[in-house]
């Protein structure tokens, strides 16, 4: 195992098979892998006094000497008094309401957390070219950290992704290509690239370390509140946010740092693309792909995810719930965030407020509950024009366009 790497082994989330720590994507059975650690007498007092996610470096896979932070993590947790206070405008009253505002991360979204850990881990383990399928924001985050750590980035973006994210991707020097279809098609191309060239995929939960960065959101919420809330609501596309929170809860218990009740996880999707909500309502342990996904919230336009079993298990273990909301409700929630609390929320983040309204009206969340909403990013409604971006349909076209050398069979 290379110097500077902390995990003891990688464990399959489905069959529990243990793997050595090396550059690999998923288990032989196709399920995601989680990094596992052997902590010895680690205390909260041992956490470094930092204001970014690397405060939790002892719980993360990289030693501090390998870190080149760009200020990822350490985002504010704002108390919402007007929205959650039961006033005449919002008509919603809970014991406390906070929002974790991830829009202050580099590239403006919580995707920076995952890539801030995944990119240097891939580089330390020997990767020099990284690829990601994206609706937009993950591509921008990969591009930034690829520039920081000196690796090549290939971003395959759904054609209807936000142009602001595409502009950022190009600005950081990544190779940006688009597909005519949705993120599932982009994912297929990245998998083919990873199989046929010396390219490593950092797609959602198809490598073990983006979830490590995402788990720090839960740790920050816990420390900021001094306890756990009753509910944490996540907008959910690929599901890494929920997977990270669930992993962090298990690790806090393993460390003996928190023995109290876990927060209940609330999953929010758009009603035009809600495979996990449908699976939850049907009592299933996995989710079928959503046909013809349609929503203005591009980060929620994810028809299927390899994390489906993990996310649904996290809901069961935390006694959580799932709900779908309309694009119209999301738009109203975004305006409410801005007008009543002065918070600029992306569409995906605004979906949590729309979801809270549904959960509250249905009695799932009660006036006695303490609730945290996760706003996953800053709004991206003002979008500059894009230069011409090549359209690709297969990994072979990507290989030809970028001059990638095929791996030996």
N, C-alpha and C positions, 0 to 999 in steps of 0.2 A: 504494500500500500504506500502511495507517495507520502512524503513528508508534508505536514501542514493539513492533513485530512483527519477528521475526528471519528466518523462512524465506525463501529465495530464490524457491521455487516449490513447487507440489504435484505429485507424480508418481503416476500410476496404477500400482498394484501388479500389474496384469495386462498392459495394453497399452503401458505406459511413457510414455503421453502426458503432457506437462507442462501444468499449469494455473497461472494467476496466483493469488496468495494473496488470496482473498476468501471470503465466507461461502458455502460449498458443502458438500454431503454426500459424494457419490461421483463417480467419473468418468462420462462419458457412456455408457461400456460397462457401468456398474453395479458396477465393482470398487472396493475401498477406495483411498483416497489416502493417501500418506505425505508429511509435510513434509520437504523437502530444504534443506540449508544450504550456504553457501559460506564455510567457515571459513578464516581466513587466519592462519597462525602462532599458533594457539591452543595454549597449553601447559597441562598439569595444574596448574601453579603459578598459573594465572589463575582457577582455580575459587575462588569465595568461601568463606570459613571459616564455613560455616553447618552446622546440625545437622538440617536438613529437606531435602526433595528439591530445594529451590531452590539447594542447593550446586551443582547442575548447570545453573544458569540459563543459562550460555553455550551449553549444548547443547539448550536448550529454546526454544520459539517466542516467549516473552514477555521483554521487558526487565525488570530487577528493579524499576523504578519502577512497574510495573503490578501487582506482586504484593501480595496481602494474605494472607499465610500463616496457617493455623490449625494449624501443626505437622505437616502431612502429610509422610510419608516419614521418613527417618532412623531406621527401626525396627531393633531389635536382631537380631543374628545369634548365636543361642545354640548352643554346642557341646553335643551330646547324648552323654554318656559312658556312661550306663547302657544306653540302647537300642542304640547302635551298637558297644558294647564286647564283645559276644559272651558276655555273662553267661548264667546258667542260665535267667533269666526270659525275656529277649528272644530269645536264641539267634540273634543276627544280628551279624556282625562285619564292619565295613568300616574302611578306613584312617582316615577321619574322617567324622563325621556332624554336620551343623548344621541348624538350622531358622531360616528368616527369618520372624520373627513379626510379621505385618501387623495383628494385632489391636489394636495400640497406635496405629493411625491414627485421625483423627477419624471418627466414626460406626462405628469398630471393624472396618473392613475395608479391603482394598487398593483398593476402588473409589474411595476418597478421592483416591488419586494421580491417577487419570485425570480426575476431575471438577475437581480443583484446577487443572488446566491447561486443560481443554476449556471450562469455564464462562467464565473471563476472556477467553480467545481469542474465543469467540463474542460476548461483550459488546463487545470492542474492534472486532470486525469488523461490528458493527451489529445483532446480535440482541437482542431485548428479552423474548422468550418462548421457553423451551426445554422440550422434552419428551423423555421417555425411557420405553421399555418395560422392565420389570424383574421379576425374581423377588423383589426386595426391597431388596437392599443398594445397588444403583446408584441407586435412587430416593432413599434416605436421603442418599447422598453428593451427588447433584444438588441436593437441597433445601437442604442446608447451604451449599453454595457459591453457589447462587442468592441466598440471604439475604445472604451476604457481599458479593456484587457487584451486588446490587440489580436482579436480573432476575426475571421470573416463571417459575415451574417448574410443569410438568404431569407427573404421574407416573401411568403406566398400569401397574398391577401385576397379576400373576397372582393369582387369588383365594386360592391356597394358599401364598402367600409368607409369610415370617415376620412375625408381628404386631409384634414389637419394631421391625423396620425400618419398618413402616407407621406406628407411633407416632412414630418419629423424623421421618418424612416430614411428618406433620401438624404436629409441634412446630415445625419450621422454616418453616412457613407455605406449603408447596406445596399445589397442588390434587391430591388423590389420588383416583383412580378405579380400579375393578377390572374384570377380565374373568373370565367363567366358565371360559374355556379356559386354555391355557398361554401362555408368554411369546411364542410365535410369533404368536398372535392379538393380543397387546398390541403387538407390533412392526408388524403390519399397520395397526393404528389410528394409531400414531404416524406411519407413512409417509404415510397419507392426510391427517393433520393438517398435516404439513409441506408437502404438495402443494397443499392447498386454503386454508390460512390463513397469516398471517405468524408461523408457529411453526417453530423450527429444531430438528431432531432431533439429539440427542446419543446415539443408540443405538450399541451396540458396533460400532466400526469403520465406522460410517456417517457419521463425521466424522473429520478427520485428527488430533485432538489428545489424545484420551484415551490413545491408545497412547504419546504422548510422556511422559505422566506415568508410565505403567506401565514404560517402559524404564528408569526410574531405579532399579528394584529390582535389575536386573542390575548397574548401575554401583555400587550400594552393596555388593552381595555381593563384587564384584571388589576394591573398595577395602578392605573389611573383612578379606578373606583375604590380600590382597597378591598374589593370583593368581586363576586360575579353578579351580573344582572340576572333577572329572571328569564329574559329573552334576548337573543341577538338575531337580527333579521339580515339575511344576505340576499342580494340579487344574484341569480345563479344561471350561468351558461355552462361552462366546462366543469364547474364545481370545486375548483382548487381552494377557494376561500373556505368553504365548509369543511373540506377534507383537512385543511391546515388547522382550523379551529379544533376539530375533533381530535387530531393527533396531539395538539398542544394540551388539551384537557387530560388525555391519558398520560402524557409526560409529566405534567404537574402532579398528578396523583402518584406516579412512580417515584418522583423526587421527594414526595412528602411535603410539598410546598402549599398545597391546597387540598383540604379534605372535605370542604363544604359541598352543597348541592351544585350540580352542573347547570349552566344556563341552558334553556331550551332553544333549539335552533329553528328559526323560521326561514323557510326557503321561498323565494319569490321569483316567479318567471312571468313572461308575457303570455297572454292567452293565445297569441298567434304562433307560439313555439314553447310548449310546456310539457316536454316528455317526462320530466321528473315529477311534476305535479300529477300528471295522469297516472304514472306508476304508483305514486304514493296513495292516491285515491283508490286504486284498484288493489292495494295491499301487496304489490309485487316487490321482489327483491332486485329487479333490474328493469331498465326502461327500454322500450322499443323506439327506434328513430321516429322523429316527427316529420310527417310528409309536408312538403311545401312550406317551410318556416317563413313567417312574415311578422316583422315588428320593426318599428323605427329605432328601437334600442339595439344597436348592432351587437353589443356584447352579450345579449340574451338570445341572439339568433343562432343558436347552436343546436342542431337537430338531434345530436347524439353525443355521448361522452363516455370515455373509458372509465370515468369515475362514478358511473351510475350506482354501482353496488355499494361503494364507499359512502356516497352521499346519503343514500336511502338508509343504510345502516346507522349513520350518524343521527339521522332524524329519529330512528327507533330508539337508540340508546339514550338520547337526550329528551325523549318524550316531546319531540318537536312537531312541526306541521308544515304544510306546503300550500301555496295559493298562487293562482294566476290572476293577473290584472291587465286591463286594456291599455292600449297606447294613449287613449284619451285620459284615463285616470293617471297615467304616468306624467303626461303633460301638465295636468292640474297640480300634481304633487310637486313637480319642479318649480312651478310658479309660487306655490305655497312656501316651499323652502326659502325661496328668494325674498318674497314679500313679507313674510312673518318672522324670519330668523336671519335674513341677510346671508344665506348660504347658497352658493352656486353649486348645484348638483348636476351630474350627468344624468342622462335618461335612465341608465341602469340603477344608479343610486337613488333617484327619485322613485323608482319602482318599490323600494322598501317602505316609503311613506304611504304609497298607495296600498301596499300589502298590509301595513299596520292598520289602515282604515278598515280593510276587509276582515282581518283577524279580530279587530275590536268589535265591529258590528255583529260578527258571528259568535262572539263570546269566547273565542279561543284565548285572546289576551284580555285581561280584566283591569279595572281601575286600580287594583292593588299591585300590579306588576311594574317592575323596573325594566325598561326596554332600551336597547342600543340598536340603532340603525346603522348599517354600513353604507356610506356613500363612496362608491368605488372610484370616483374620479371627478375632475372638473368638467364643466359643460364644454361641448365642442360644436356648438351650433353655428359659429362663425367660421366658415371654411374657405380658405384661399383656393384659387384655381390650381389644378394639377398639370404637370407636364405629361406628355404621352408616356404611358407605361405599357410594356409588352404584355400581351395576353398569352398564357400558356395553358395547355390542356393535358400535359403528361410530364412525367419526370424526364423522359427522353428529350423533350423540347427544352427543359431547364438545363439539362446537361449540355446540350448543343449550344444554347445561348450563352452560358457562362463558361464554356470550355472545361467542364469538370471531367476528370479522368475516371472512368469506370474502375471499380474494384475487381480483382481477379475472382472468377467463379469458385 
